[in-house]
Amino acid sequence: ENIQQHIEEGVAPKEAAILGAKEMFKPVTIASLTTLFAFIPALMMSGTMGEVIKLIPIAVSVLVLASLIESFLFLPIHAAHVLKKEQKTTSWEGINRFYSWVIHFFMRYKKTFLTLFIILVPLLIVIGIKASKFQMFPQFDATTINITMKSNVNTKTEETIEYLKAIEKDLYERKDQYFISHVGSVAGWRRDSAGNSETYPYVGQITIELQKLKAQNFVDKFITPTLSFYYDEEGRTREDKSVIIAKELRHFLETQKYKEKFNLSDLAIVERKVGPIKSDLKIGLVSDDNQKVMHYAKQMKDALRQINGIVSVNDAMNFGVDEIKLQVNSYGESLGLSEQKLGVFLSNFYLERKIGFAFDSSDLLELKIRSVQKDSLDVLKNFQIKLDDNQFVALKDVVHFNVIKSFEKIIKDSGEKNFYIYANVDSKKITATETLEQIDSILEEAKKDGIKIILKGEEEKKKELKSDMMAASGVAMLLIMLSLLYLFNSFRETFMMMSVIPFAFLGVLIGHFTLGINLSMPSIIGMLGLSGVVINDGIIMVMNLKKANNMEEIFFYASKRFRPIVLTSVTTLIGLSSLVFFPTGQAAIFQPMAIALAFGLAWGTILNLLYLPVLYTILNQKRLGI
């Protein structure tokens, strides 16, 4: 654009190419570095979250460096040969006159404008943050939905298979209603709504494969089929996204009353989630008093189920098969019985025993015997014990039968026994943080009663993210400040430029509210990247304003930079628009990042065109002779 301006002023194309590239080399290089410095600190993020994010700064860094090389090596060569003096260009006179009128208006009331701006914009940002909802990752359209099931602990695998078949049959009869392509199931294994894998005879899982989603927007209909090597038009009959179908399936399971019909302890829809968080809420209760833990766990689960927006509630405190402990009573002891003797008697009867070998025509056979009545509790109670005097006595007369309930599994973290409660939320209605606020009174009561509360799930990852992002933001701001300080050699101009960054976050909030999307981790990454991108236009503006010696020259140089700033912003916004407005499939994960960059840059363009010239003028009144 700078080369074109010199050509329009009458300079020969070859000289214009050299002159334009020289003038822009330093500011554009610094602008590219600020973009790199904004994204690169994201590599500091640790754990699984860091693994998810690290490819973004790597890709951005490579592309920015490649763009910088192209801009100053190949572009001037092409411009010298392609651009001509006599070439007619689109006139910007009308829009330049409008911009000139606007900036004259704001300069006339510059102190009032700046005062109101510095008060209102931060106030709106604070209000926006308080009104915002945060979720770690956005949802995306999935091709499969799972139904996870758990029945009574005494249920056999064969019975579990029958339950699964009954549910499968009902689903397949409604395959057109729910856009089902295929239904499959497995008995004896499941992954619950908290992402835990379980292998028991009484658990099972149904996997529903959905039909391909129909084209939802302009990009799906025309752009993707043209540009994608893997696009397949066949079988695209599904009209609803997986999130909507999952809600309908939950309602279907409730109306069919499968839990009551099959005596199920858990029946839930499990949707695919992004990243390391498998359960939105994961509350750990640590105590040696199991009864106390169970009391507060029930309170929490009941409270969670009453909250609008809770999709599923589960826990890791399911009881396993009951155990019977036999204790010899005083009558048994008087007869000379002990638990050791009883153990020998009962093992001979109830355990499978090898009694010998036999031969058939070809092989050696092992002979074993076992009682056909080994599973009957009544037979056990009436089992006849032979005494030393050859008399017999019933087992129930000489022992106490103590039924012991044991947990199906016990989870330990850092050597402590933990009992977890899991819950998933509908992020359109409520977030994990808001849910915790609603049950805070129960959590506080449990703490006072000696139970240690551990918050995991999204809450744990939010703390990790906050810590990592604070460090990354600090490094990014320091590197950007040093770059600007090198360029301007002035602390005043450096901090003037950096003041654009926090004000630009208002655009991020406006974008998320406008599109009805919660803030998320990709949004935070987008805001971090925006810190380096939004000041790029400002660098070009301030570099030109520094040439001004009076107010007329301020207006002239500001108007001169209007076209390149608008073109830079518009081309970037066009590039981001498909991801902002038409995300497809798993690309929806990065939609919040695109929204943060696009709306932040759009608002940042207004800041660079109006706020920066006004602020520069006020800070340099003496030099400008005002």
C-alpha positions as CSV (number, residue, x, y, z in Angstrom):
1,E,0.0,0.0,0.0
2,N,2.9,2.3,0.8
3,I,4.5,1.6,-2.6
4,Q,1.1,2.4,-4.2
5,Q,1.0,5.7,-2.4
6,H,4.4,6.7,-3.8
7,I,3.4,5.7,-7.3
8,E,0.2,7.9,-7.0
9,E,2.5,10.8,-5.9
10,G,4.4,10.4,-9.2
11,V,7.4,8.3,-8.2
12,A,8.5,5.6,-10.7
13,P,7.4,2.1,-9.8
14,K,10.9,0.7,-9.3
15,E,11.9,3.6,-7.0
16,A,8.5,3.5,-5.3
17,A,9.0,-0.2,-4.5
18,I,12.4,0.4,-3.0
19,L,11.4,3.5,-1.1
20,G,8.1,2.0,0.1
21,A,9.8,-1.2,1.4
22,K,12.5,0.8,3.2
23,E,10.0,3.1,4.9
24,M,7.9,0.1,6.1
25,F,10.7,-2.3,7.0
26,K,11.2,-1.2,10.6
27,P,7.6,-0.7,11.7
28,V,6.3,-3.9,9.9
29,T,9.2,-6.0,11.3
30,I,8.4,-4.7,14.8
31,A,4.7,-5.3,14.2
32,S,5.4,-8.9,13.2
33,L,7.6,-9.4,16.3
34,T,4.8,-8.2,18.6
35,T,2.5,-10.7,17.0
36,L,5.0,-13.5,17.6
37,F,5.7,-12.3,21.1
38,A,1.9,-12.4,21.9
39,F,1.5,-16.1,20.8
40,I,4.9,-17.7,21.7
41,P,4.4,-17.4,25.5
42,A,1.4,-19.8,25.1
43,L,4.1,-22.5,24.8
44,M,4.6,-22.0,28.5
45,M,1.3,-23.7,29.3
46,S,1.8,-27.0,31.1
47,G,0.2,-30.4,31.2
48,T,-2.5,-31.6,28.8
49,M,-3.8,-28.1,28.2
50,G,-0.3,-27.1,26.9
51,E,-0.3,-30.1,24.5
52,V,-3.7,-29.0,23.1
53,I,-2.6,-25.4,22.6
54,K,1.1,-25.5,21.6
55,L,0.5,-26.1,17.9
56,I,-1.2,-22.7,17.6
57,P,1.9,-20.5,18.5
58,I,4.1,-22.7,16.4
59,A,1.9,-22.4,13.3
60,V,1.4,-18.7,13.8
61,S,5.2,-18.1,14.3
62,V,6.1,-19.9,11.1
63,L,3.4,-18.2,9.0
64,V,4.3,-14.7,10.3
65,L,8.0,-15.2,9.5
66,A,7.1,-16.5,6.1
67,S,4.9,-13.5,5.5
68,L,7.6,-11.1,6.6
69,I,10.1,-12.6,4.1
70,E,7.5,-12.5,1.3
71,S,6.6,-8.8,2.1
72,F,10.1,-7.5,1.8
73,L,11.7,-9.8,-0.7
74,F,9.2,-10.9,-3.3
75,L,6.4,-8.3,-2.9
76,P,8.5,-5.2,-3.9
77,I,9.9,-7.1,-6.9
78,H,6.3,-7.9,-8.1
79,A,5.1,-4.4,-7.3
80,A,7.9,-2.8,-9.4
81,H,6.7,-4.8,-12.4
82,V,3.0,-4.9,-11.9
83,L,2.0,-1.5,-10.6
84,K,2.0,1.4,-13.1
85,K,1.7,5.2,-12.9
86,E,-1.1,5.3,-15.4
87,Q,-3.0,2.5,-13.7
88,K,-6.4,3.7,-12.4
89,T,-7.1,2.8,-8.7
90,T,-10.3,2.9,-6.7
91,S,-10.8,6.4,-5.3
92,W,-10.8,6.7,-1.5
93,E,-11.6,10.5,-1.5
94,G,-15.1,10.2,-0.2
95,I,-14.4,7.9,2.7
96,N,-11.2,9.8,3.5
97,R,-13.3,13.0,3.7
98,F,-15.7,11.3,6.1
99,Y,-12.7,10.1,8.3
100,S,-11.2,13.6,8.2
101,W,-14.6,15.1,9.4
102,V,-14.8,12.5,12.2
103,I,-11.3,13.0,13.5
104,H,-11.7,16.8,13.3
105,F,-14.9,16.4,15.5
106,F,-13.1,14.4,18.1
107,M,-10.1,16.6,18.1
108,R,-12.3,19.6,18.8
109,Y,-13.6,17.9,22.0
110,K,-10.4,15.9,22.6
111,K,-10.2,16.3,26.4
112,T,-13.9,15.5,26.9
113,F,-13.7,12.5,24.5
114,L,-10.6,11.1,26.2
115,T,-12.1,11.6,29.7
116,L,-15.3,9.8,28.8
117,F,-13.4,7.1,26.9
118,I,-11.1,6.3,29.8
119,I,-14.1,6.1,32.2
120,L,-16.7,4.3,30.1
121,V,-14.6,1.7,28.2
122,P,-13.0,0.1,31.4
123,L,-16.5,0.3,33.1
124,L,-18.1,-1.6,30.2
125,I,-15.2,-4.2,30.2
126,V,-15.8,-4.8,34.0
127,I,-19.6,-5.1,33.5
128,G,-19.0,-7.5,30.5
129,I,-16.6,-9.7,32.5
130,K,-19.0,-10.0,35.4
131,A,-21.9,-10.9,33.0
132,S,-19.8,-13.4,31.1
133,K,-19.9,-17.2,31.5
134,F,-16.8,-19.2,31.2
135,Q,-16.4,-22.9,30.1
136,M,-13.1,-24.5,29.4
137,F,-13.9,-25.7,25.9
138,P,-16.9,-25.1,23.6
139,Q,-19.0,-28.0,22.3
140,F,-18.8,-29.3,18.8
141,D,-20.9,-31.5,16.6
142,A,-20.1,-35.2,17.2
143,T,-20.8,-38.2,15.0
144,T,-21.5,-40.6,17.9
145,I,-23.5,-40.5,21.2
146,N,-23.1,-43.0,24.0
147,I,-25.6,-44.3,26.5
148,T,-23.9,-45.7,29.6
149,M,-25.8,-48.0,31.9
150,K,-25.2,-49.6,35.3
151,S,-27.6,-52.0,37.0
152,N,-27.8,-53.7,40.4
153,V,-24.6,-55.3,41.5
154,N,-26.1,-58.7,41.6
155,T,-27.1,-58.5,37.9
156,K,-25.5,-61.2,35.6
157,T,-24.0,-60.5,32.2
158,E,-26.8,-62.3,30.5
159,E,-29.3,-60.0,32.2
160,T,-27.3,-56.9,31.2
161,I,-27.4,-58.0,27.6
162,E,-31.2,-58.3,27.7
163,Y,-31.5,-54.8,29.1
164,L,-29.2,-53.4,26.4
165,K,-31.2,-55.3,23.7
166,A,-34.5,-53.8,24.9
167,I,-33.1,-50.2,24.8
168,E,-31.5,-50.9,21.4
169,K,-34.7,-52.2,20.0
170,D,-36.6,-49.1,21.1
171,L,-34.0,-46.8,19.7
172,Y,-33.8,-48.5,16.4
173,E,-37.6,-48.2,16.0
174,R,-37.0,-44.4,16.3
175,K,-33.9,-44.2,14.1
176,D,-35.5,-41.7,11.7
177,Q,-36.6,-39.4,14.5
178,Y,-33.1,-39.3,16.0
179,F,-31.2,-39.6,12.7
180,I,-29.5,-42.9,13.8
181,S,-27.3,-44.7,11.3
182,H,-26.2,-47.6,13.5
183,V,-26.7,-48.8,17.1
184,G,-24.2,-51.1,18.8
185,S,-23.7,-52.2,22.4
186,V,-21.3,-53.9,24.8
187,A,-22.1,-55.7,28.0
188,G,-19.6,-55.9,30.9
189,W,-17.8,-52.7,30.1
190,R,-18.7,-49.0,30.0
191,R,-17.2,-45.5,30.3
192,D,-19.4,-43.4,32.6
193,S,-20.3,-39.7,32.3
194,A,-17.1,-38.8,34.3
195,G,-14.9,-40.6,31.8
196,N,-14.1,-43.5,34.1
197,S,-13.8,-47.0,32.6
198,E,-15.6,-49.8,34.4
199,T,-15.5,-53.6,33.8
200,Y,-18.3,-55.5,35.7
201,P,-21.0,-57.9,34.7
202,Y,-23.7,-55.4,35.6
203,V,-22.5,-52.5,33.4
204,G,-23.0,-51.8,29.7
205,Q,-22.8,-49.2,27.0
206,I,-24.7,-48.4,23.8
207,T,-23.0,-46.5,21.0
208,I,-25.2,-44.6,18.6
209,E,-23.7,-43.6,15.3
210,L,-25.5,-40.6,13.8
211,Q,-26.1,-39.9,10.1
212,K,-23.9,-37.2,8.5
213,L,-25.0,-33.7,9.2
214,K,-26.6,-31.7,6.4
215,A,-24.9,-28.5,5.2
216,Q,-25.8,-25.9,7.8
217,N,-24.6,-22.7,6.1
218,F,-23.1,-21.0,3.1
219,V,-19.6,-22.4,3.7
220,D,-20.9,-25.9,4.2
221,K,-22.9,-25.8,1.0
222,F,-20.4,-24.2,-1.4
223,I,-16.9,-23.6,0.0
224,T,-16.2,-26.9,1.8
225,P,-17.3,-29.2,-1.0
226,T,-15.1,-27.3,-3.4
227,L,-11.9,-27.0,-1.3
228,S,-12.0,-30.2,0.7
229,F,-10.3,-33.3,-0.6
230,Y,-12.3,-35.6,1.8
231,Y,-15.8,-34.1,1.4
232,D,-18.5,-36.7,0.7
233,E,-22.0,-35.6,-0.2
234,E,-23.7,-39.0,0.2
235,G,-25.8,-39.7,3.3
236,R,-26.0,-36.1,4.6
237,T,-29.5,-36.4,6.0
238,R,-29.2,-35.3,9.6
239,E,-30.9,-32.0,10.3
240,D,-30.0,-31.5,14.0
241,K,-26.7,-31.2,15.7
242,S,-25.6,-33.9,18.1
243,V,-26.1,-31.5,21.1
244,I,-29.8,-31.3,20.3
245,I,-30.2,-35.0,19.6
246,A,-28.5,-35.8,22.9
247,K,-31.1,-33.6,24.7
248,E,-33.9,-35.4,22.9
249,L,-32.4,-38.8,23.8
250,R,-32.2,-37.8,27.5
251,H,-35.9,-37.0,27.5
252,F,-36.6,-40.3,25.7
253,L,-34.8,-42.3,28.4
254,E,-36.7,-40.5,31.1
255,T,-40.1,-41.1,29.5
256,Q,-39.4,-44.8,28.9
257,K,-38.6,-45.2,32.7
258,Y,-35.8,-47.7,32.0
259,K,-34.2,-47.0,35.4
260,E,-37.3,-48.2,37.2
261,K,-38.1,-50.9,34.8
262,F,-34.6,-52.6,34.9
263,N,-33.6,-51.4,38.4
264,L,-30.7,-49.4,37.1
265,S,-28.5,-47.3,39.3
266,D,-27.2,-45.2,36.4
267,L,-28.4,-44.4,32.9
268,A,-26.9,-41.4,31.2
269,I,-26.1,-39.9,27.9
270,V,-22.3,-39.3,27.3
271,E,-21.3,-36.8,24.7
272,R,-17.7,-36.3,23.4
273,K,-15.8,-33.6,25.1
274,V,-12.7,-31.7,24.1
275,G,-9.4,-31.8,26.0
276,P,-8.6,-33.4,29.3
277,I,-11.8,-32.5,31.1
278,K,-14.2,-35.5,31.0
279,S,-16.5,-34.2,33.7
280,D,-17.5,-30.5,34.1
281,L,-17.7,-30.9,37.9
282,K,-15.6,-33.3,40.0
283,I,-15.9,-32.8,43.8
284,G,-13.7,-35.0,46.0
285,L,-14.7,-35.7,49.6
286,V,-11.8,-36.9,51.8
287,S,-12.5,-38.5,55.2
288,D,-12.1,-41.8,57.1
289,D,-15.7,-41.6,58.2
290,N,-17.5,-43.3,55.3
291,Q,-21.0,-42.6,56.8
292,K,-20.3,-38.9,57.1
293,V,-19.0,-38.8,53.5
294,M,-22.1,-40.6,52.2
295,H,-24.4,-38.2,54.1
296,Y,-22.9,-35.1,52.5
297,A,-22.5,-36.8,49.1
298,K,-26.3,-37.4,49.1
299,Q,-27.0,-33.8,50.1
300,M,-24.7,-32.6,47.2
301,K,-26.2,-34.9,44.6
302,D,-29.8,-33.9,45.6
303,A,-28.9,-30.2,45.5
304,L,-27.2,-30.6,42.1
305,R,-30.2,-32.4,40.6
306,Q,-32.4,-29.5,41.6
307,I,-30.3,-27.0,39.6
308,N,-31.6,-26.1,36.2
309,G,-28.9,-26.9,33.6
310,I,-27.4,-29.9,35.2
311,V,-27.3,-32.7,32.6
312,S,-26.1,-35.7,34.7
313,V,-25.0,-36.4,38.3
314,N,-23.0,-39.5,39.3
315,D,-20.6,-40.6,42.0
316,A,-17.9,-43.1,42.7
317,M,-19.5,-44.5,45.9
318,N,-21.4,-47.4,44.5
319,F,-21.5,-50.5,46.8
320,G,-20.3,-53.8,45.5
321,V,-21.7,-57.2,46.3
322,D,-22.6,-57.7,50.0
323,E,-20.2,-59.8,52.0
324,I,-21.3,-62.1,54.9
325,K,-19.0,-62.3,57.9
326,L,-19.6,-65.3,60.2
327,Q,-18.8,-64.8,63.9
328,V,-19.1,-67.8,66.3
329,N,-21.5,-67.0,69.1
330,S,-21.2,-68.1,72.7
331,Y,-23.3,-71.3,72.1
332,G,-20.9,-72.3,69.2
333,E,-17.9,-71.7,71.4
334,S,-19.3,-73.9,74.2
335,L,-19.6,-76.7,71.6
336,G,-15.9,-76.3,70.8
337,L,-16.3,-74.5,67.4
338,S,-14.0,-71.8,66.1
339,E,-14.0,-69.8,62.9
340,Q,-11.0,-71.9,61.7
341,K,-13.0,-75.1,62.0
342,L,-16.0,-73.6,60.3
343,G,-13.8,-72.4,57.5
344,V,-12.7,-76.0,56.8
345,F,-16.2,-77.4,56.9
346,L,-17.6,-74.7,54.6
347,S,-14.8,-74.7,52.1
348,N,-15.2,-78.5,51.6
349,F,-18.8,-77.9,50.8
350,Y,-18.8,-74.6,48.9
351,L,-15.5,-74.5,47.1
352,E,-15.0,-76.6,44.0
353,R,-12.8,-79.7,44.9
354,K,-10.6,-81.9,42.8
355,I,-11.1,-85.6,43.9
356,G,-9.1,-87.5,41.4
357,F,-8.4,-88.4,37.7
358,A,-10.0,-90.7,35.1
359,F,-9.2,-91.7,31.6
360,D,-11.4,-91.8,28.6
361,S,-10.4,-93.1,25.1
362,S,-7.9,-90.4,24.4
363,D,-7.2,-88.0,27.4
364,L,-6.6,-87.8,31.1
365,L,-9.6,-86.2,32.8
366,E,-9.6,-84.2,36.1
367,L,-12.6,-84.9,38.3
368,K,-14.1,-82.1,40.3
369,I,-17.2,-81.8,42.5
370,R,-19.2,-78.8,43.7
371,S,-22.6,-78.3,45.4
372,V,-25.5,-77.4,43.2
373,Q,-26.9,-75.5,46.3
374,K,-23.8,-73.3,46.8
375,D,-25.7,-70.1,45.9
376,S,-28.6,-70.5,48.3
377,L,-28.4,-68.4,51.5
378,D,-31.1,-70.6,53.2
379,V,-29.1,-73.7,52.6
380,L,-26.1,-72.0,54.1
381,K,-28.0,-71.0,57.2
382,N,-29.2,-74.6,57.7
383,F,-25.9,-76.1,56.9
384,Q,-25.3,-79.0,59.3
385,I,-22.0,-78.9,61.2
386,K,-20.7,-82.2,62.5
387,L,-19.4,-81.9,66.1
388,D,-16.7,-84.0,67.8
389,D,-19.4,-86.2,69.5
390,N,-20.8,-87.0,66.0
391,Q,-23.9,-84.8,66.7
392,F,-25.0,-82.2,64.1
393,V,-26.0,-78.6,64.6
394,A,-27.3,-75.9,62.2
395,L,-24.9,-73.2,61.2
396,K,-27.4,-70.5,62.0
397,D,-27.5,-71.7,65.7
398,V,-23.8,-71.3,66.3
399,V,-22.8,-68.2,64.4
400,H,-23.9,-64.6,63.9
401,F,-24.5,-63.6,60.2
402,N,-23.0,-60.1,59.8
403,V,-23.7,-58.4,56.4
404,I,-20.9,-56.0,55.4
405,K,-21.4,-53.5,52.7
406,S,-18.2,-52.7,50.8
407,F,-17.5,-50.1,48.1
408,E,-17.3,-51.3,44.6
409,K,-13.9,-49.4,44.3
410,I,-11.9,-47.0,46.4
411,I,-10.0,-44.2,44.7
412,K,-6.8,-42.8,46.3
413,D,-5.1,-39.6,45.4
414,S,-1.7,-38.8,47.0
415,G,-2.4,-41.6,49.5
416,E,-5.7,-40.2,50.6
417,K,-9.0,-42.1,50.2
418,N,-11.3,-39.9,48.0
419,F,-15.0,-40.3,47.1
420,Y,-15.9,-38.3,44.0
421,I,-19.2,-36.7,42.8
422,Y,-19.4,-36.0,39.1
423,A,-21.7,-33.7,37.2
424,N,-22.0,-32.3,33.7
425,V,-23.7,-29.1,32.8
426,D,-25.6,-27.5,29.9
427,S,-23.2,-24.6,29.3
428,K,-26.0,-22.5,27.6
429,K,-27.9,-22.5,31.0
430,I,-25.2,-22.7,33.6
431,T,-21.4,-23.1,34.0
432,A,-19.4,-25.3,36.4
433,T,-18.4,-22.2,38.4
434,E,-21.9,-21.0,38.8
435,T,-23.0,-24.5,39.9
436,L,-20.3,-24.6,42.6
437,E,-21.6,-21.2,43.9
438,Q,-25.1,-22.6,44.3
439,I,-23.9,-25.6,46.4
440,D,-21.3,-23.5,48.3
441,S,-23.2,-23.7,51.6
442,I,-23.2,-27.5,51.6
443,L,-19.4,-27.5,50.8
444,E,-18.8,-25.1,53.7
445,E,-20.9,-27.2,56.0
446,A,-19.0,-30.4,55.1
447,K,-15.6,-28.6,55.6
448,K,-16.7,-27.6,59.1
449,D,-17.6,-31.2,59.8
450,G,-14.1,-32.3,59.1
451,I,-14.4,-33.4,55.5
452,K,-11.7,-32.2,53.1
453,I,-13.1,-30.9,49.8
454,I,-11.1,-31.2,46.6
455,L,-12.3,-29.5,43.5
456,K,-11.3,-31.1,40.2
457,G,-12.7,-31.2,36.7
458,E,-13.1,-27.7,35.1
459,E,-12.5,-25.9,38.3
460,E,-9.1,-27.5,38.7
461,K,-8.1,-26.8,35.1
462,K,-9.3,-23.2,35.5
463,K,-6.8,-22.7,38.3
464,E,-4.0,-24.2,36.2
465,L,-5.1,-22.1,33.2
466,K,-5.1,-18.9,35.3
467,S,-1.6,-19.6,36.6
468,D,-0.2,-20.4,33.2
469,M,-2.0,-17.5,31.5
470,M,-0.7,-15.0,34.1
471,A,2.8,-16.1,33.4
472,A,2.3,-16.2,29.6
473,S,0.6,-12.7,29.6
474,G,3.4,-11.2,31.7
475,V,6.1,-12.5,29.3
476,A,4.1,-11.4,26.3
477,M,3.6,-7.9,27.6
478,L,7.3,-7.6,28.5
479,L,8.5,-8.7,25.1
480,I,5.9,-6.4,23.3
481,M,7.0,-3.5,25.5
482,L,10.7,-4.0,24.7
483,S,9.9,-4.2,21.0
484,L,8.0,-0.9,21.1
485,L,10.6,0.7,23.2
486,Y,13.2,-0.2,20.6
487,L,11.1,1.2,17.8
488,F,10.0,4.5,19.4
489,N,12.9,5.0,21.9
490,S,10.3,6.6,24.2
491,F,8.5,5.2,27.3
492,R,5.7,7.7,26.8
493,E,4.9,6.5,23.2
494,T,5.5,2.9,24.2
495,F,2.9,3.0,27.0
496,M,0.6,5.1,24.8
497,M,0.6,2.2,22.3
498,M,0.2,-0.5,24.9
499,S,-2.9,1.2,26.4
500,V,-4.7,0.0,23.2
501,I,-4.4,-3.6,24.4
502,P,-6.7,-3.6,27.5
503,F,-9.2,-1.4,25.7
504,A,-9.4,-3.8,22.8
505,F,-10.8,-6.5,25.1
506,L,-14.1,-4.7,25.0
507,G,-14.4,-5.9,21.4
508,V,-13.8,-9.5,22.5
509,L,-16.7,-9.3,25.0
510,I,-19.0,-7.7,22.5
511,G,-18.2,-10.5,20.0
512,H,-19.0,-13.3,22.5
513,F,-22.3,-11.6,23.6
514,T,-23.4,-10.9,20.1
515,L,-23.0,-14.5,19.0
516,G,-24.2,-16.0,22.3
517,I,-21.0,-17.9,23.0
518,N,-19.4,-18.3,26.4
519,L,-15.8,-17.3,27.0
520,S,-13.5,-20.3,26.9
521,M,-9.9,-21.3,26.9
522,P,-9.6,-20.7,23.1
523,S,-11.0,-17.2,23.8
524,I,-8.2,-16.5,26.3
525,I,-5.6,-17.7,23.7
526,G,-7.3,-15.4,21.2
527,M,-7.1,-12.5,23.6
528,L,-3.4,-13.2,24.2
529,G,-2.8,-13.2,20.4
530,L,-4.9,-10.0,20.1
531,S,-2.4,-8.2,22.3
532,G,0.2,-8.4,19.6
533,V,-2.1,-8.1,16.6
534,V,-4.2,-5.1,17.6
535,I,-1.2,-2.7,18.0
536,N,0.2,-3.5,14.5
537,D,-2.1,-0.8,12.9
538,G,-1.3,1.5,15.8
539,I,2.5,1.3,15.1
540,I,1.9,2.4,11.5
541,M,-0.3,5.3,12.7
542,V,2.1,6.6,15.4
543,M,5.1,6.3,13.1
544,N,3.4,8.7,10.7
545,L,2.0,11.0,13.5
546,K,5.6,11.5,14.7
547,K,6.4,13.4,11.5
548,A,3.7,16.0,12.3
549,N,4.8,19.5,13.6
550,N,1.3,21.0,13.9
551,M,-2.4,20.1,13.9
552,E,-2.9,20.3,10.2
553,E,-0.1,17.8,9.7
554,I,-1.7,15.5,12.3
555,F,-4.9,15.4,10.2
556,F,-2.9,14.9,7.1
557,Y,-0.8,12.0,8.4
558,A,-3.7,10.4,10.2
559,S,-5.7,10.5,6.9
560,K,-2.7,9.1,5.0
561,R,-2.7,6.0,7.2
562,F,-6.5,5.5,7.0
563,R,-6.4,3.3,3.9
564,P,-3.6,0.9,4.9
565,I,-5.1,0.4,8.4
566,V,-8.6,-0.3,7.0
567,L,-7.3,-2.6,4.3
568,T,-5.2,-4.5,6.8
569,S,-8.1,-5.0,9.2
570,V,-10.7,-5.8,6.6
571,T,-8.5,-8.5,5.0
572,T,-7.8,-10.1,8.4
573,L,-11.5,-10.0,9.3
574,I,-12.5,-11.6,6.0
575,G,-9.9,-14.4,6.6
576,L,-11.4,-15.0,10.1
577,S,-15.1,-14.6,9.1
578,S,-15.7,-18.2,8.0
579,L,-14.5,-19.6,11.4
580,V,-16.3,-16.8,13.3
581,F,-19.7,-17.3,11.7
582,F,-19.7,-20.7,10.0
583,P,-17.6,-23.2,12.1
584,T,-18.0,-26.8,10.9
585,G,-17.6,-30.0,13.0
586,Q,-14.6,-29.9,15.3
587,A,-13.5,-26.5,14.0
588,A,-16.1,-25.1,16.4
589,I,-13.5,-25.6,19.1
590,F,-11.5,-22.7,17.7
591,Q,-14.5,-20.4,17.0
592,P,-14.1,-18.5,20.3
593,M,-10.4,-17.8,19.4
594,A,-11.5,-16.4,16.0
595,I,-14.2,-14.3,17.7
596,A,-11.7,-12.8,20.1
597,L,-9.3,-11.9,17.3
598,A,-11.9,-10.7,14.8
599,F,-14.1,-8.5,17.1
600,G,-11.1,-7.4,19.1
601,L,-9.3,-6.3,15.9
602,A,-12.5,-4.6,14.6
603,W,-12.8,-2.5,17.8
604,G,-9.0,-2.1,17.9
605,T,-9.2,-0.5,14.4
606,I,-11.5,2.2,15.7
607,L,-9.1,2.7,18.6
608,N,-6.1,3.1,16.3
609,L,-8.0,5.5,14.0
610,L,-9.6,7.7,16.7
611,Y,-8.3,7.1,20.2
612,L,-4.6,7.0,19.3
613,P,-4.5,10.3,17.3
614,V,-6.4,12.1,20.1
615,L,-4.2,10.6,22.8
616,Y,-1.0,11.4,20.8
617,T,-2.2,15.0,20.3
618,I,-2.9,15.6,24.0
619,L,0.5,14.1,25.1
620,N,2.4,16.2,22.5
621,Q,0.5,19.6,22.7
622,K,3.7,21.6,23.4
623,R,5.5,20.2,20.4
624,L,2.5,20.7,18.1
625,G,2.1,24.3,19.3
626,I,-1.4,23.8,20.8
